[in-house]
Structures are given as C-alpha cells and as structure tokens.
Amino acid sequence: MGVSNAVRNPGSYISRTLGLYRTLLTDPERFYDEYIGSRRVKSEFALVLVVGLVGLVGNYLMLDTLTFEFEAFESVVINDQVRFQLQQRVIEPLLGAFLLWVWFGVGMYYVAWLYTTIGTTYVTMKRTAWALFPLLIGNVIHTAAMAYASTTLDVTEEDITISTSLADEVSSFVWSQASGETVVLAATAVGIVFALWTGYIGAYAIKDVRDLTTSEAYKVAAVPTVGYVLYIVYSVFTAL
C-alpha cells in the first residue's frame, strides 16, 4: 500500500501495518513467507535507521543534563575534546543499529555454511533487518529510562572520584553517571529479552535463505545472539 493509499484510507493502512508487525513478532515464519519480497532494501534500511535514532534520542537528552551538572565543578573540565567524546557516545545507538544488522546478517550467513552453501548475502541482509524490530522496542524503553534519569540526576561533590584531565577518562567518568543510574541499568538488562527475541526472528530470516530445517536455523541464529547477549551482560556489569 503506497503513500497515496495511506492518505486516502489511513484506517486501513494503520490496521495493515499493525498486523504486519504483530505477525513479525509472533509468527515470523508467516511474516517472511507472506510479506517479504527480494527487491530493494529501502524499507529495511529505514527500519534499522529508526532503531538507531530512537536510541539516540535518550542519549542526547542525557548529554544536555550531564553537561549542565558537571559545569558546576571545577575539578571536572568539560573541554572540547571531552564534549566530542561524549557526542560520540550519543550516536552509539545509531552506529550500533547498523553494526548489529551486519553482526546478525553476516554472522548467520557464515555460520550457516556449516550446513549449506546456497543463498546470498543480499537476501540474508534484507531479511535480517526485520529481525531487529524487537531492538526498536528495547530502544524505546532505554530512551524512556534515559529521559527519566535525566530529570532526576543529581551529581554532588562526593560523586567526583576522578583526578585526571585525560579526555577519554573524563568522558567515561561523566557518562558513567548516566549509565550507572538504576533505571538505566534495568533498561539495559531488559535488552537481553529483546536480543533473544531478535535471535528468534533471525532464525526464520535465515531459514529459507539457506534452506535450513527449523532446528538448524535456531542453532545458526544462536551464535550471534549469544554474542550480543554477552555484550549486554558485560555492559551492565561494567556500569555497576
């Protein structure tokens, strides 16, 4: 259904779109059989972009709060180098979304070589992009947590435990005040659920591309999924 049809009949468009994503989340095998073709990747690129931008919003809100909080302390200098590194942390969700697209797509494609050599990377990447949709939900939760934490964050002199002026260490310390907030830690940990959900959908993304059985597809998808889950666990523990 094109844009013109959506404008003329928004109710039908919304209903169809909600049905599409409901099928993706609950019955991915049917989703890939009925909804996904093999031409172009414009929609898939847009989906991954939205996943990243949603996560970026929360980090951006937090950056403003952190900058304001630390401007009151002479012992922590937020110079241009520190600001640049903090800005890099803001865009991490955007870069991360595309890296995860590659991680799951290329990862599953090559792990599946244990079973077969058929299929193309293009179709794999196209189908894998849709498997990242649960991460959009996870990023919505994480952004909400960052937005909430940005309204309650209160840095005091006692919290300043850094004595160096090195930009990378200063930026890491400043950002840790946000990532260490309980609500943010909880949202990060909940990301494990959405990572597993992505792996579940990813199994059906790779299944037909490589002509795998369902059992084989689950094993293939488990490899990048476990890797990503371990990364989340590491992120939580280092932020404690």
Salt bridges, closest charged atoms under 4 A:
GLU29 OE2 - LYS207 NZ 3.61
GLU34 OE1 - ARG30 NE 3.15
GLU44 OE2 - LYS126 NZ 2.87
GLU71 OE2 - ARG83 NH2 3.82
ASP208 OD2 - ARG127 NH2 3.83
ASP208 OD1 - LYS207 NZ 3.91
